Amino acid sequence: MVELNHAVYDLSTSAQIKGGHGVIVGVHVTKAGASGDKVIFKNGGSGGVTEFTVFGESVQNIQDINRRFEDGIYATVTGTTAKYLIVFK
């Protein structure tokens, strides 16, 4: 799951994951949430452009994403139950 140059971020609330250039390579929902729980990944800060969304209603492992973020990786979490593990470089 984690290569030599990858980092992992444990996420349960909205946060700036990485400043500057970054690449998300995997998202793992480690604890299922309620209906509507999701994480929205944005390029830049909280007002940045939405790149993609992962729903946290079930435990899942999404790998080989390789999505580039030029201005930093920001994650907006909706709901309070789901837990996410973000793999990036």
C-alpha positions as CSV (number, residue, x, y, z in Angstrom):
1,M,0.0,0.0,0.0
2,V,2.7,2.5,0.9
3,E,5.7,2.9,-1.5
4,L,9.0,4.5,-0.4
5,N,8.1,8.1,-1.1
6,H,4.4,8.0,0.0
7,A,3.0,9.6,3.1
8,V,-0.2,8.7,4.9
9,Y,-2.8,11.0,6.6
10,D,-5.5,9.8,8.9
11,L,-8.5,12.0,8.4
12,S,-11.8,12.4,10.2
13,T,-12.4,16.2,9.9
14,S,-11.7,18.8,7.2
15,A,-8.0,19.6,6.8
16,Q,-5.1,20.7,4.6
17,I,-3.3,17.5,3.8
18,K,-0.4,18.9,1.8
19,G,0.7,22.3,0.8
20,G,2.1,22.9,-2.7
21,H,2.2,20.1,-5.4
22,G,0.9,16.7,-4.4
23,V,-0.5,13.5,-5.8
24,I,-3.2,11.4,-4.1
25,V,-2.5,7.7,-4.9
26,G,-5.0,6.0,-2.6
27,V,-8.0,6.6,-0.3
28,H,-9.1,4.0,2.3
29,V,-12.4,4.3,4.2
30,T,-11.4,2.6,7.5
31,K,-14.6,3.1,9.3
32,A,-18.0,3.2,7.6
33,G,-20.1,6.3,8.1
34,A,-23.7,7.2,7.9
35,S,-25.6,8.0,4.7
36,G,-24.2,11.1,3.1
37,D,-20.7,10.9,4.8
38,K,-18.1,11.8,2.2
39,V,-14.7,13.5,1.7
40,I,-14.3,16.1,-1.1
41,F,-10.8,16.7,-2.3
42,K,-10.0,20.2,-3.5
43,N,-7.0,21.7,-5.3
44,G,-5.7,24.4,-3.0
45,G,-7.5,25.4,0.1
46,S,-11.1,25.1,1.4
47,G,-12.3,27.3,-1.5
48,G,-10.3,25.5,-4.2
49,V,-11.6,23.6,-7.2
50,T,-13.2,20.2,-6.4
51,E,-11.2,17.4,-8.0
52,F,-13.1,14.3,-6.8
53,T,-15.3,12.9,-4.0
54,V,-15.2,9.6,-2.0
55,F,-18.3,8.5,-0.2
56,G,-17.7,7.0,3.3
57,E,-20.9,4.9,3.6
58,S,-19.0,1.6,3.5
59,V,-15.4,0.4,4.2
60,Q,-13.4,0.4,0.9
61,N,-9.9,0.6,-0.5
62,I,-9.4,2.8,-3.6
63,Q,-5.9,2.5,-5.0
64,D,-4.0,3.7,-8.1
65,I,-5.8,7.0,-8.2
66,N,-2.7,9.1,-9.1
67,R,-4.6,12.5,-9.1
68,R,-2.3,15.6,-9.3
69,F,-3.0,18.7,-7.1
70,E,-0.9,21.7,-8.2
71,D,-1.9,24.0,-5.3
72,G,-2.1,21.7,-2.4
73,I,-4.4,18.9,-1.2
74,Y,-7.4,20.0,0.9
75,A,-10.1,17.6,2.1
76,T,-13.6,18.7,3.2
77,V,-15.3,16.1,5.3
78,T,-19.0,16.0,5.6
79,G,-20.6,13.8,8.3
80,T,-19.0,12.8,11.6
81,T,-18.8,9.0,11.6
82,A,-16.6,7.9,8.7
83,K,-12.8,7.7,9.0
84,Y,-10.4,8.0,6.0
85,L,-6.8,7.1,5.4
86,I,-5.2,9.2,2.6
87,V,-2.1,8.0,0.8
88,F,-0.2,10.7,-1.1
89,K,3.2,11.8,-2.4
